[in-house]
Amino acid sequence: MSKRLVPSMAALQCFEAAARHLSFTRAAEELHLTQSAVSKQVAQLEEMLRHHLFLRIRRRLQLTPAGSLYLAEVNKILVQVDMSSRYILSYGQETEVLTVATQPSFGVGWLIPHLKGFGKRHPNIHLDIRNELEPFNLLQGKADVVFFFGQGTWPGATCQELFGEEVLPVCAPDLLAGRALTSAEELASQVLLQSTSRPETWHEWFLEQGLHSANSYHGPRFDTFYMCISAALSGCGVALVPRYLVARELAEGKLVVPWNHVMPSNGAHFLAYQEHSAEVPKVRALVEWVTQQLS
């Protein structure tokens, strides 16, 4: 195996500070080092990389193109190291990290509200909740537990169905200027807000009512349902979204249903974990908690 090109953390910090201040002197003051120590660290870094990172012009520093490129990469490294270190500071000796992956709208609209009290019951479990838009891969160990929408089949994983859902159209009360629609066909003339994750939903909703709308796939497209809902609240158009995500907005009158046709979604929400993790205490704790919340 070839030797890794790994500069010291001190060299990276000296370079970053010097690049930010464009001054070895000010970098040294910030890092509580001597100016010569900072200059030496940067020189050794340049020798390792075989590129000049700074131009020394009339006692002033200027980043070279290579220096600017390297600074962007070094910033990522230092930010990650800082985050990881602060991450560890938040744990006690007995703390276990439970990594949970969830699609953004489900996480905000259902999961997080239903996790209230989990930390008090399980103070030794630190939840690390991550948004994921793409399908997750449990087998690569990226998450201990995942929440997803689909058919509940996942090789190597145990999938527990949580609940099904239904979608309905919603919009801001003033979008239609108080006018009541008399058919779903009238709705097709409105701006239809599209969800990237479910591009067929409007088409299927119209088709279920015997309509073939040319506008089914037209309209602004958003990555998440919550972005669609935000656009609908702002009066940008009509969103076709799961009822559970807009229950509060409908109850408060912030959104209305312009045409009351509800369509069951082709799938359900599931919780999944690796088959061999069923008896892992931290995984079992979350599964039991979610099950209790549903009951």
N, C-alpha and C positions, 0 to 999 in steps of 0.2 A: 504494500500500500504506500503511495507517495506521501511525503510529508505535507501536513496541512499548513497552509499559509495563514497563520493566526497571530495577528499583532496583539500586543498587550492592551489591556483596558486603559492603562495610563496613557499610552500613545494615542488611542482613539479619543480620549477625553481632551488631551492637549491639542490635538488637531481640530476637534470640534469647537473648542473655546477660541482658538486662534482664528479659525475661519469665521466665527460669529463676530468677533471683535475686529478682525483684520489687524491684529496686533498681538505679538508675543508677550509684550509687557502687560497688557490688560488681561490676557489669558492667564498669565502667571499670578497676577493679583487675585483673580477669581479662584484659582485652584490652590492658592497658598504655596506656590512653588517659586523658584527663581526663574528669571527670564531665560537664562542659559539652559536650565533643565527642560523647559518647554521647547525651546529651539532644538535641543538635542533629540528629544522624543520625536519631533516632527521629522527631523533629518533622518533618523533611523527608519521611520515609517516610509519616507520617500525612497530610501535605499531598498527596503524590502519590496515595495511596489514597482520599483524601477520607473517611476514617473515623478516629475516635479509636481507638487501640490500647490505651491505658492510661487509667485514671482516677487522678488524683492526689488522694489523700485523706489529709490530715494528714501530709504528707511521706512517705506510703507509696504504692506503686504497686499497682494491681489491674487485671488484664486485662479489657477489655471483651469482650462476646460476639464482636465482629469480631476482636479481638486474639487470642482463643483459637482461632478458626477459622484465622486467618492463621498462627499459631504452628505448627499441625500441618503446614501446607503448607511453611513455611520450613524446618522440621526435615527434611522429605523432600529439599528442595533441598540443604541443607548436607551431609546424609549422602551424597547422590549425588556431590557435588563432592569430598568427602573420599575416597570410594571410588575415583572416577575418577583422582584425583591419586596416590593410593597405587598404583593399578593401573599407571600410567605409570612410577612409580619402580622397578618390578620388572623393567623391560626394559632391555636394552642397545641400542646404536645399530643393530645388525644384526638385532634380534629381530622376528619376524613373529608376529602373533596369528592363531591358527586357531580359529575359533568352531565348536564342536561341539554339536549338540542331540541329546538322547537321552531316551527315556522313562525314568522314575526306576528302575524295577526292573531293566530291562536295563542301565542305566548302572552300578548298584551290583553286580548279579549277574554281569555278563559283561564289559562294556566296560572299566571301571576296572582290574580285575585283569589284563586283557590289554594294558593300556597301560604296564605296568611295563617300563622300559628305553627307552621311546620318547624321553623327554627327553634321555637320555644320548647316543642316536644322533643326535638332531636338537636340539642345544642352542640353535639359533637360532629354534626354533618354540615359542611359548608357547601352551599349550592353554587355551582358555576353554570349559569344559564346562558346559552348562546343562540343567537338567531341563525337559522339556516334556511335558505330558499331552495337549495338543491337537495336531491335525495341523500339521505345520510348513509354512512357505511359503518355499522356497528362493528363489523369484523375487523376493521382497521384500528379499533380502539379509540376513535375520536370522541366518543360519548359513551357514558354508562347507560343512560336511558334516553330514548328519543320519543317525541310526540310527532305524529305525522297523519296526513289525510290520504286515504287510499283504500285498497282492497284487503289489507291485513295479511298479506303474504310476503314473507321476508326470509330467505334461506338462512338458517343458522340462528334465527331469532324467535323469541316468544312474543307474540303480538296479542295484546289484550284490547278488545274493542271498548271504547269509552261511550260514544254516542254518535248517532247519525245526525244529519242536518238537512235543512231545507233552505232554499234561496228564494228571495222575493225582491222586486224592484223597489227602490227608495229614492227620494229626491227631496230637495229643500221645499218647504211649503209654498214659497212664492215662485217656484220655477214655472208652474202652469198658470200663474196669475189667478188662482182660485177656480180655474176651469176644470170640471170633472170630465175625465175621459170616458168615452162610450165603448171603446174597444182596444184590444192590445195593438191593433194595427196603427192606431193613432200614436201609441207610444213609440213605434218604430221611427217616427219622424223626429223624435227628440235626439239630443246628443247622448249616445250610449257609452258609458264609461266602461272600459274593458279591463279585465284582470289578466295579466300575463300568465299566471299559473293555471287559469281555467279559460283558455281562449274560446272554447266551444259553448260556454254557458248561455250566452244570449241566443245563439242559434238554436240550441236545444229547447230553451224556454219558449221561443216563438213556435218552434216545430211542434211542441206538445199541444199547442193551441190551434194547430192546423195552418200555421202561417209560414211563408217562406220570405223573410224580410231581406232585402238587399243590403240593409244597414247592419245586419247582425254582427259583422266583424269590424265595422267602422267606428271610430271614436278614439279619444285619448286612451293610451294604454298605461297601466300602472303595475308595478311589481307586486304590491300587496293589496289585500282587501282594505286595510286601514287607509291606504292612500286613496283608494276609490271612495271610501266613505268620507274622507276629508274633502275630496273634490265635490261629492254630492252635497255636503253641508254648505260648501261655498257657492252652490248654485251652478256648478259647471255642467251638470247633466244628471242622468239617471244611472244609478249603480244597481247591479244585480248581485246581492251579497247574502251570506248566511244570516238567518234571522237572529241567532244568538249574539252576533257581533253588533247589532243595531237595536237591541231590545230597549236599552236605556234611552237612546235618541228618539225612538218611536214613542215611548211612554211620555217623554218630556215635550213632544211636539216639534223637536228640532228637525226631524225627518218625517215624511209621510209616504204612504204606499199609493202611487198613482193608479195602479191597476192590480187588483187583488187576485193574482194568480200565483200560487205557491208551488214550487217544484222541488221534490226530493232530490238531493244530490246523489250522484252515482259514486257512492263511497261512504266512508265513516271515519271518525277520528280514532286513532289507536295510540296506545303506549307500547313501546317495544324495548326489549333488552336481550342481550345474548343468552342463549339457552343455558349455558353453564353459570350464568350470574344469578340465577333464580334465588339461591340461598345466600348471596352476598348481603350482609346486614344492611348496608346503606341503600342498596337497590331495593331490597324487600321493604325497607321503611317507606320509601317514596311510593312504591306500588300500593302498599296498604293504605297510605294516606290518601292517594288519589281515589282509590276504591271507596273509602269512607266518604269523601267529598261528594261522590256521585250518588251515594245512597242517602 
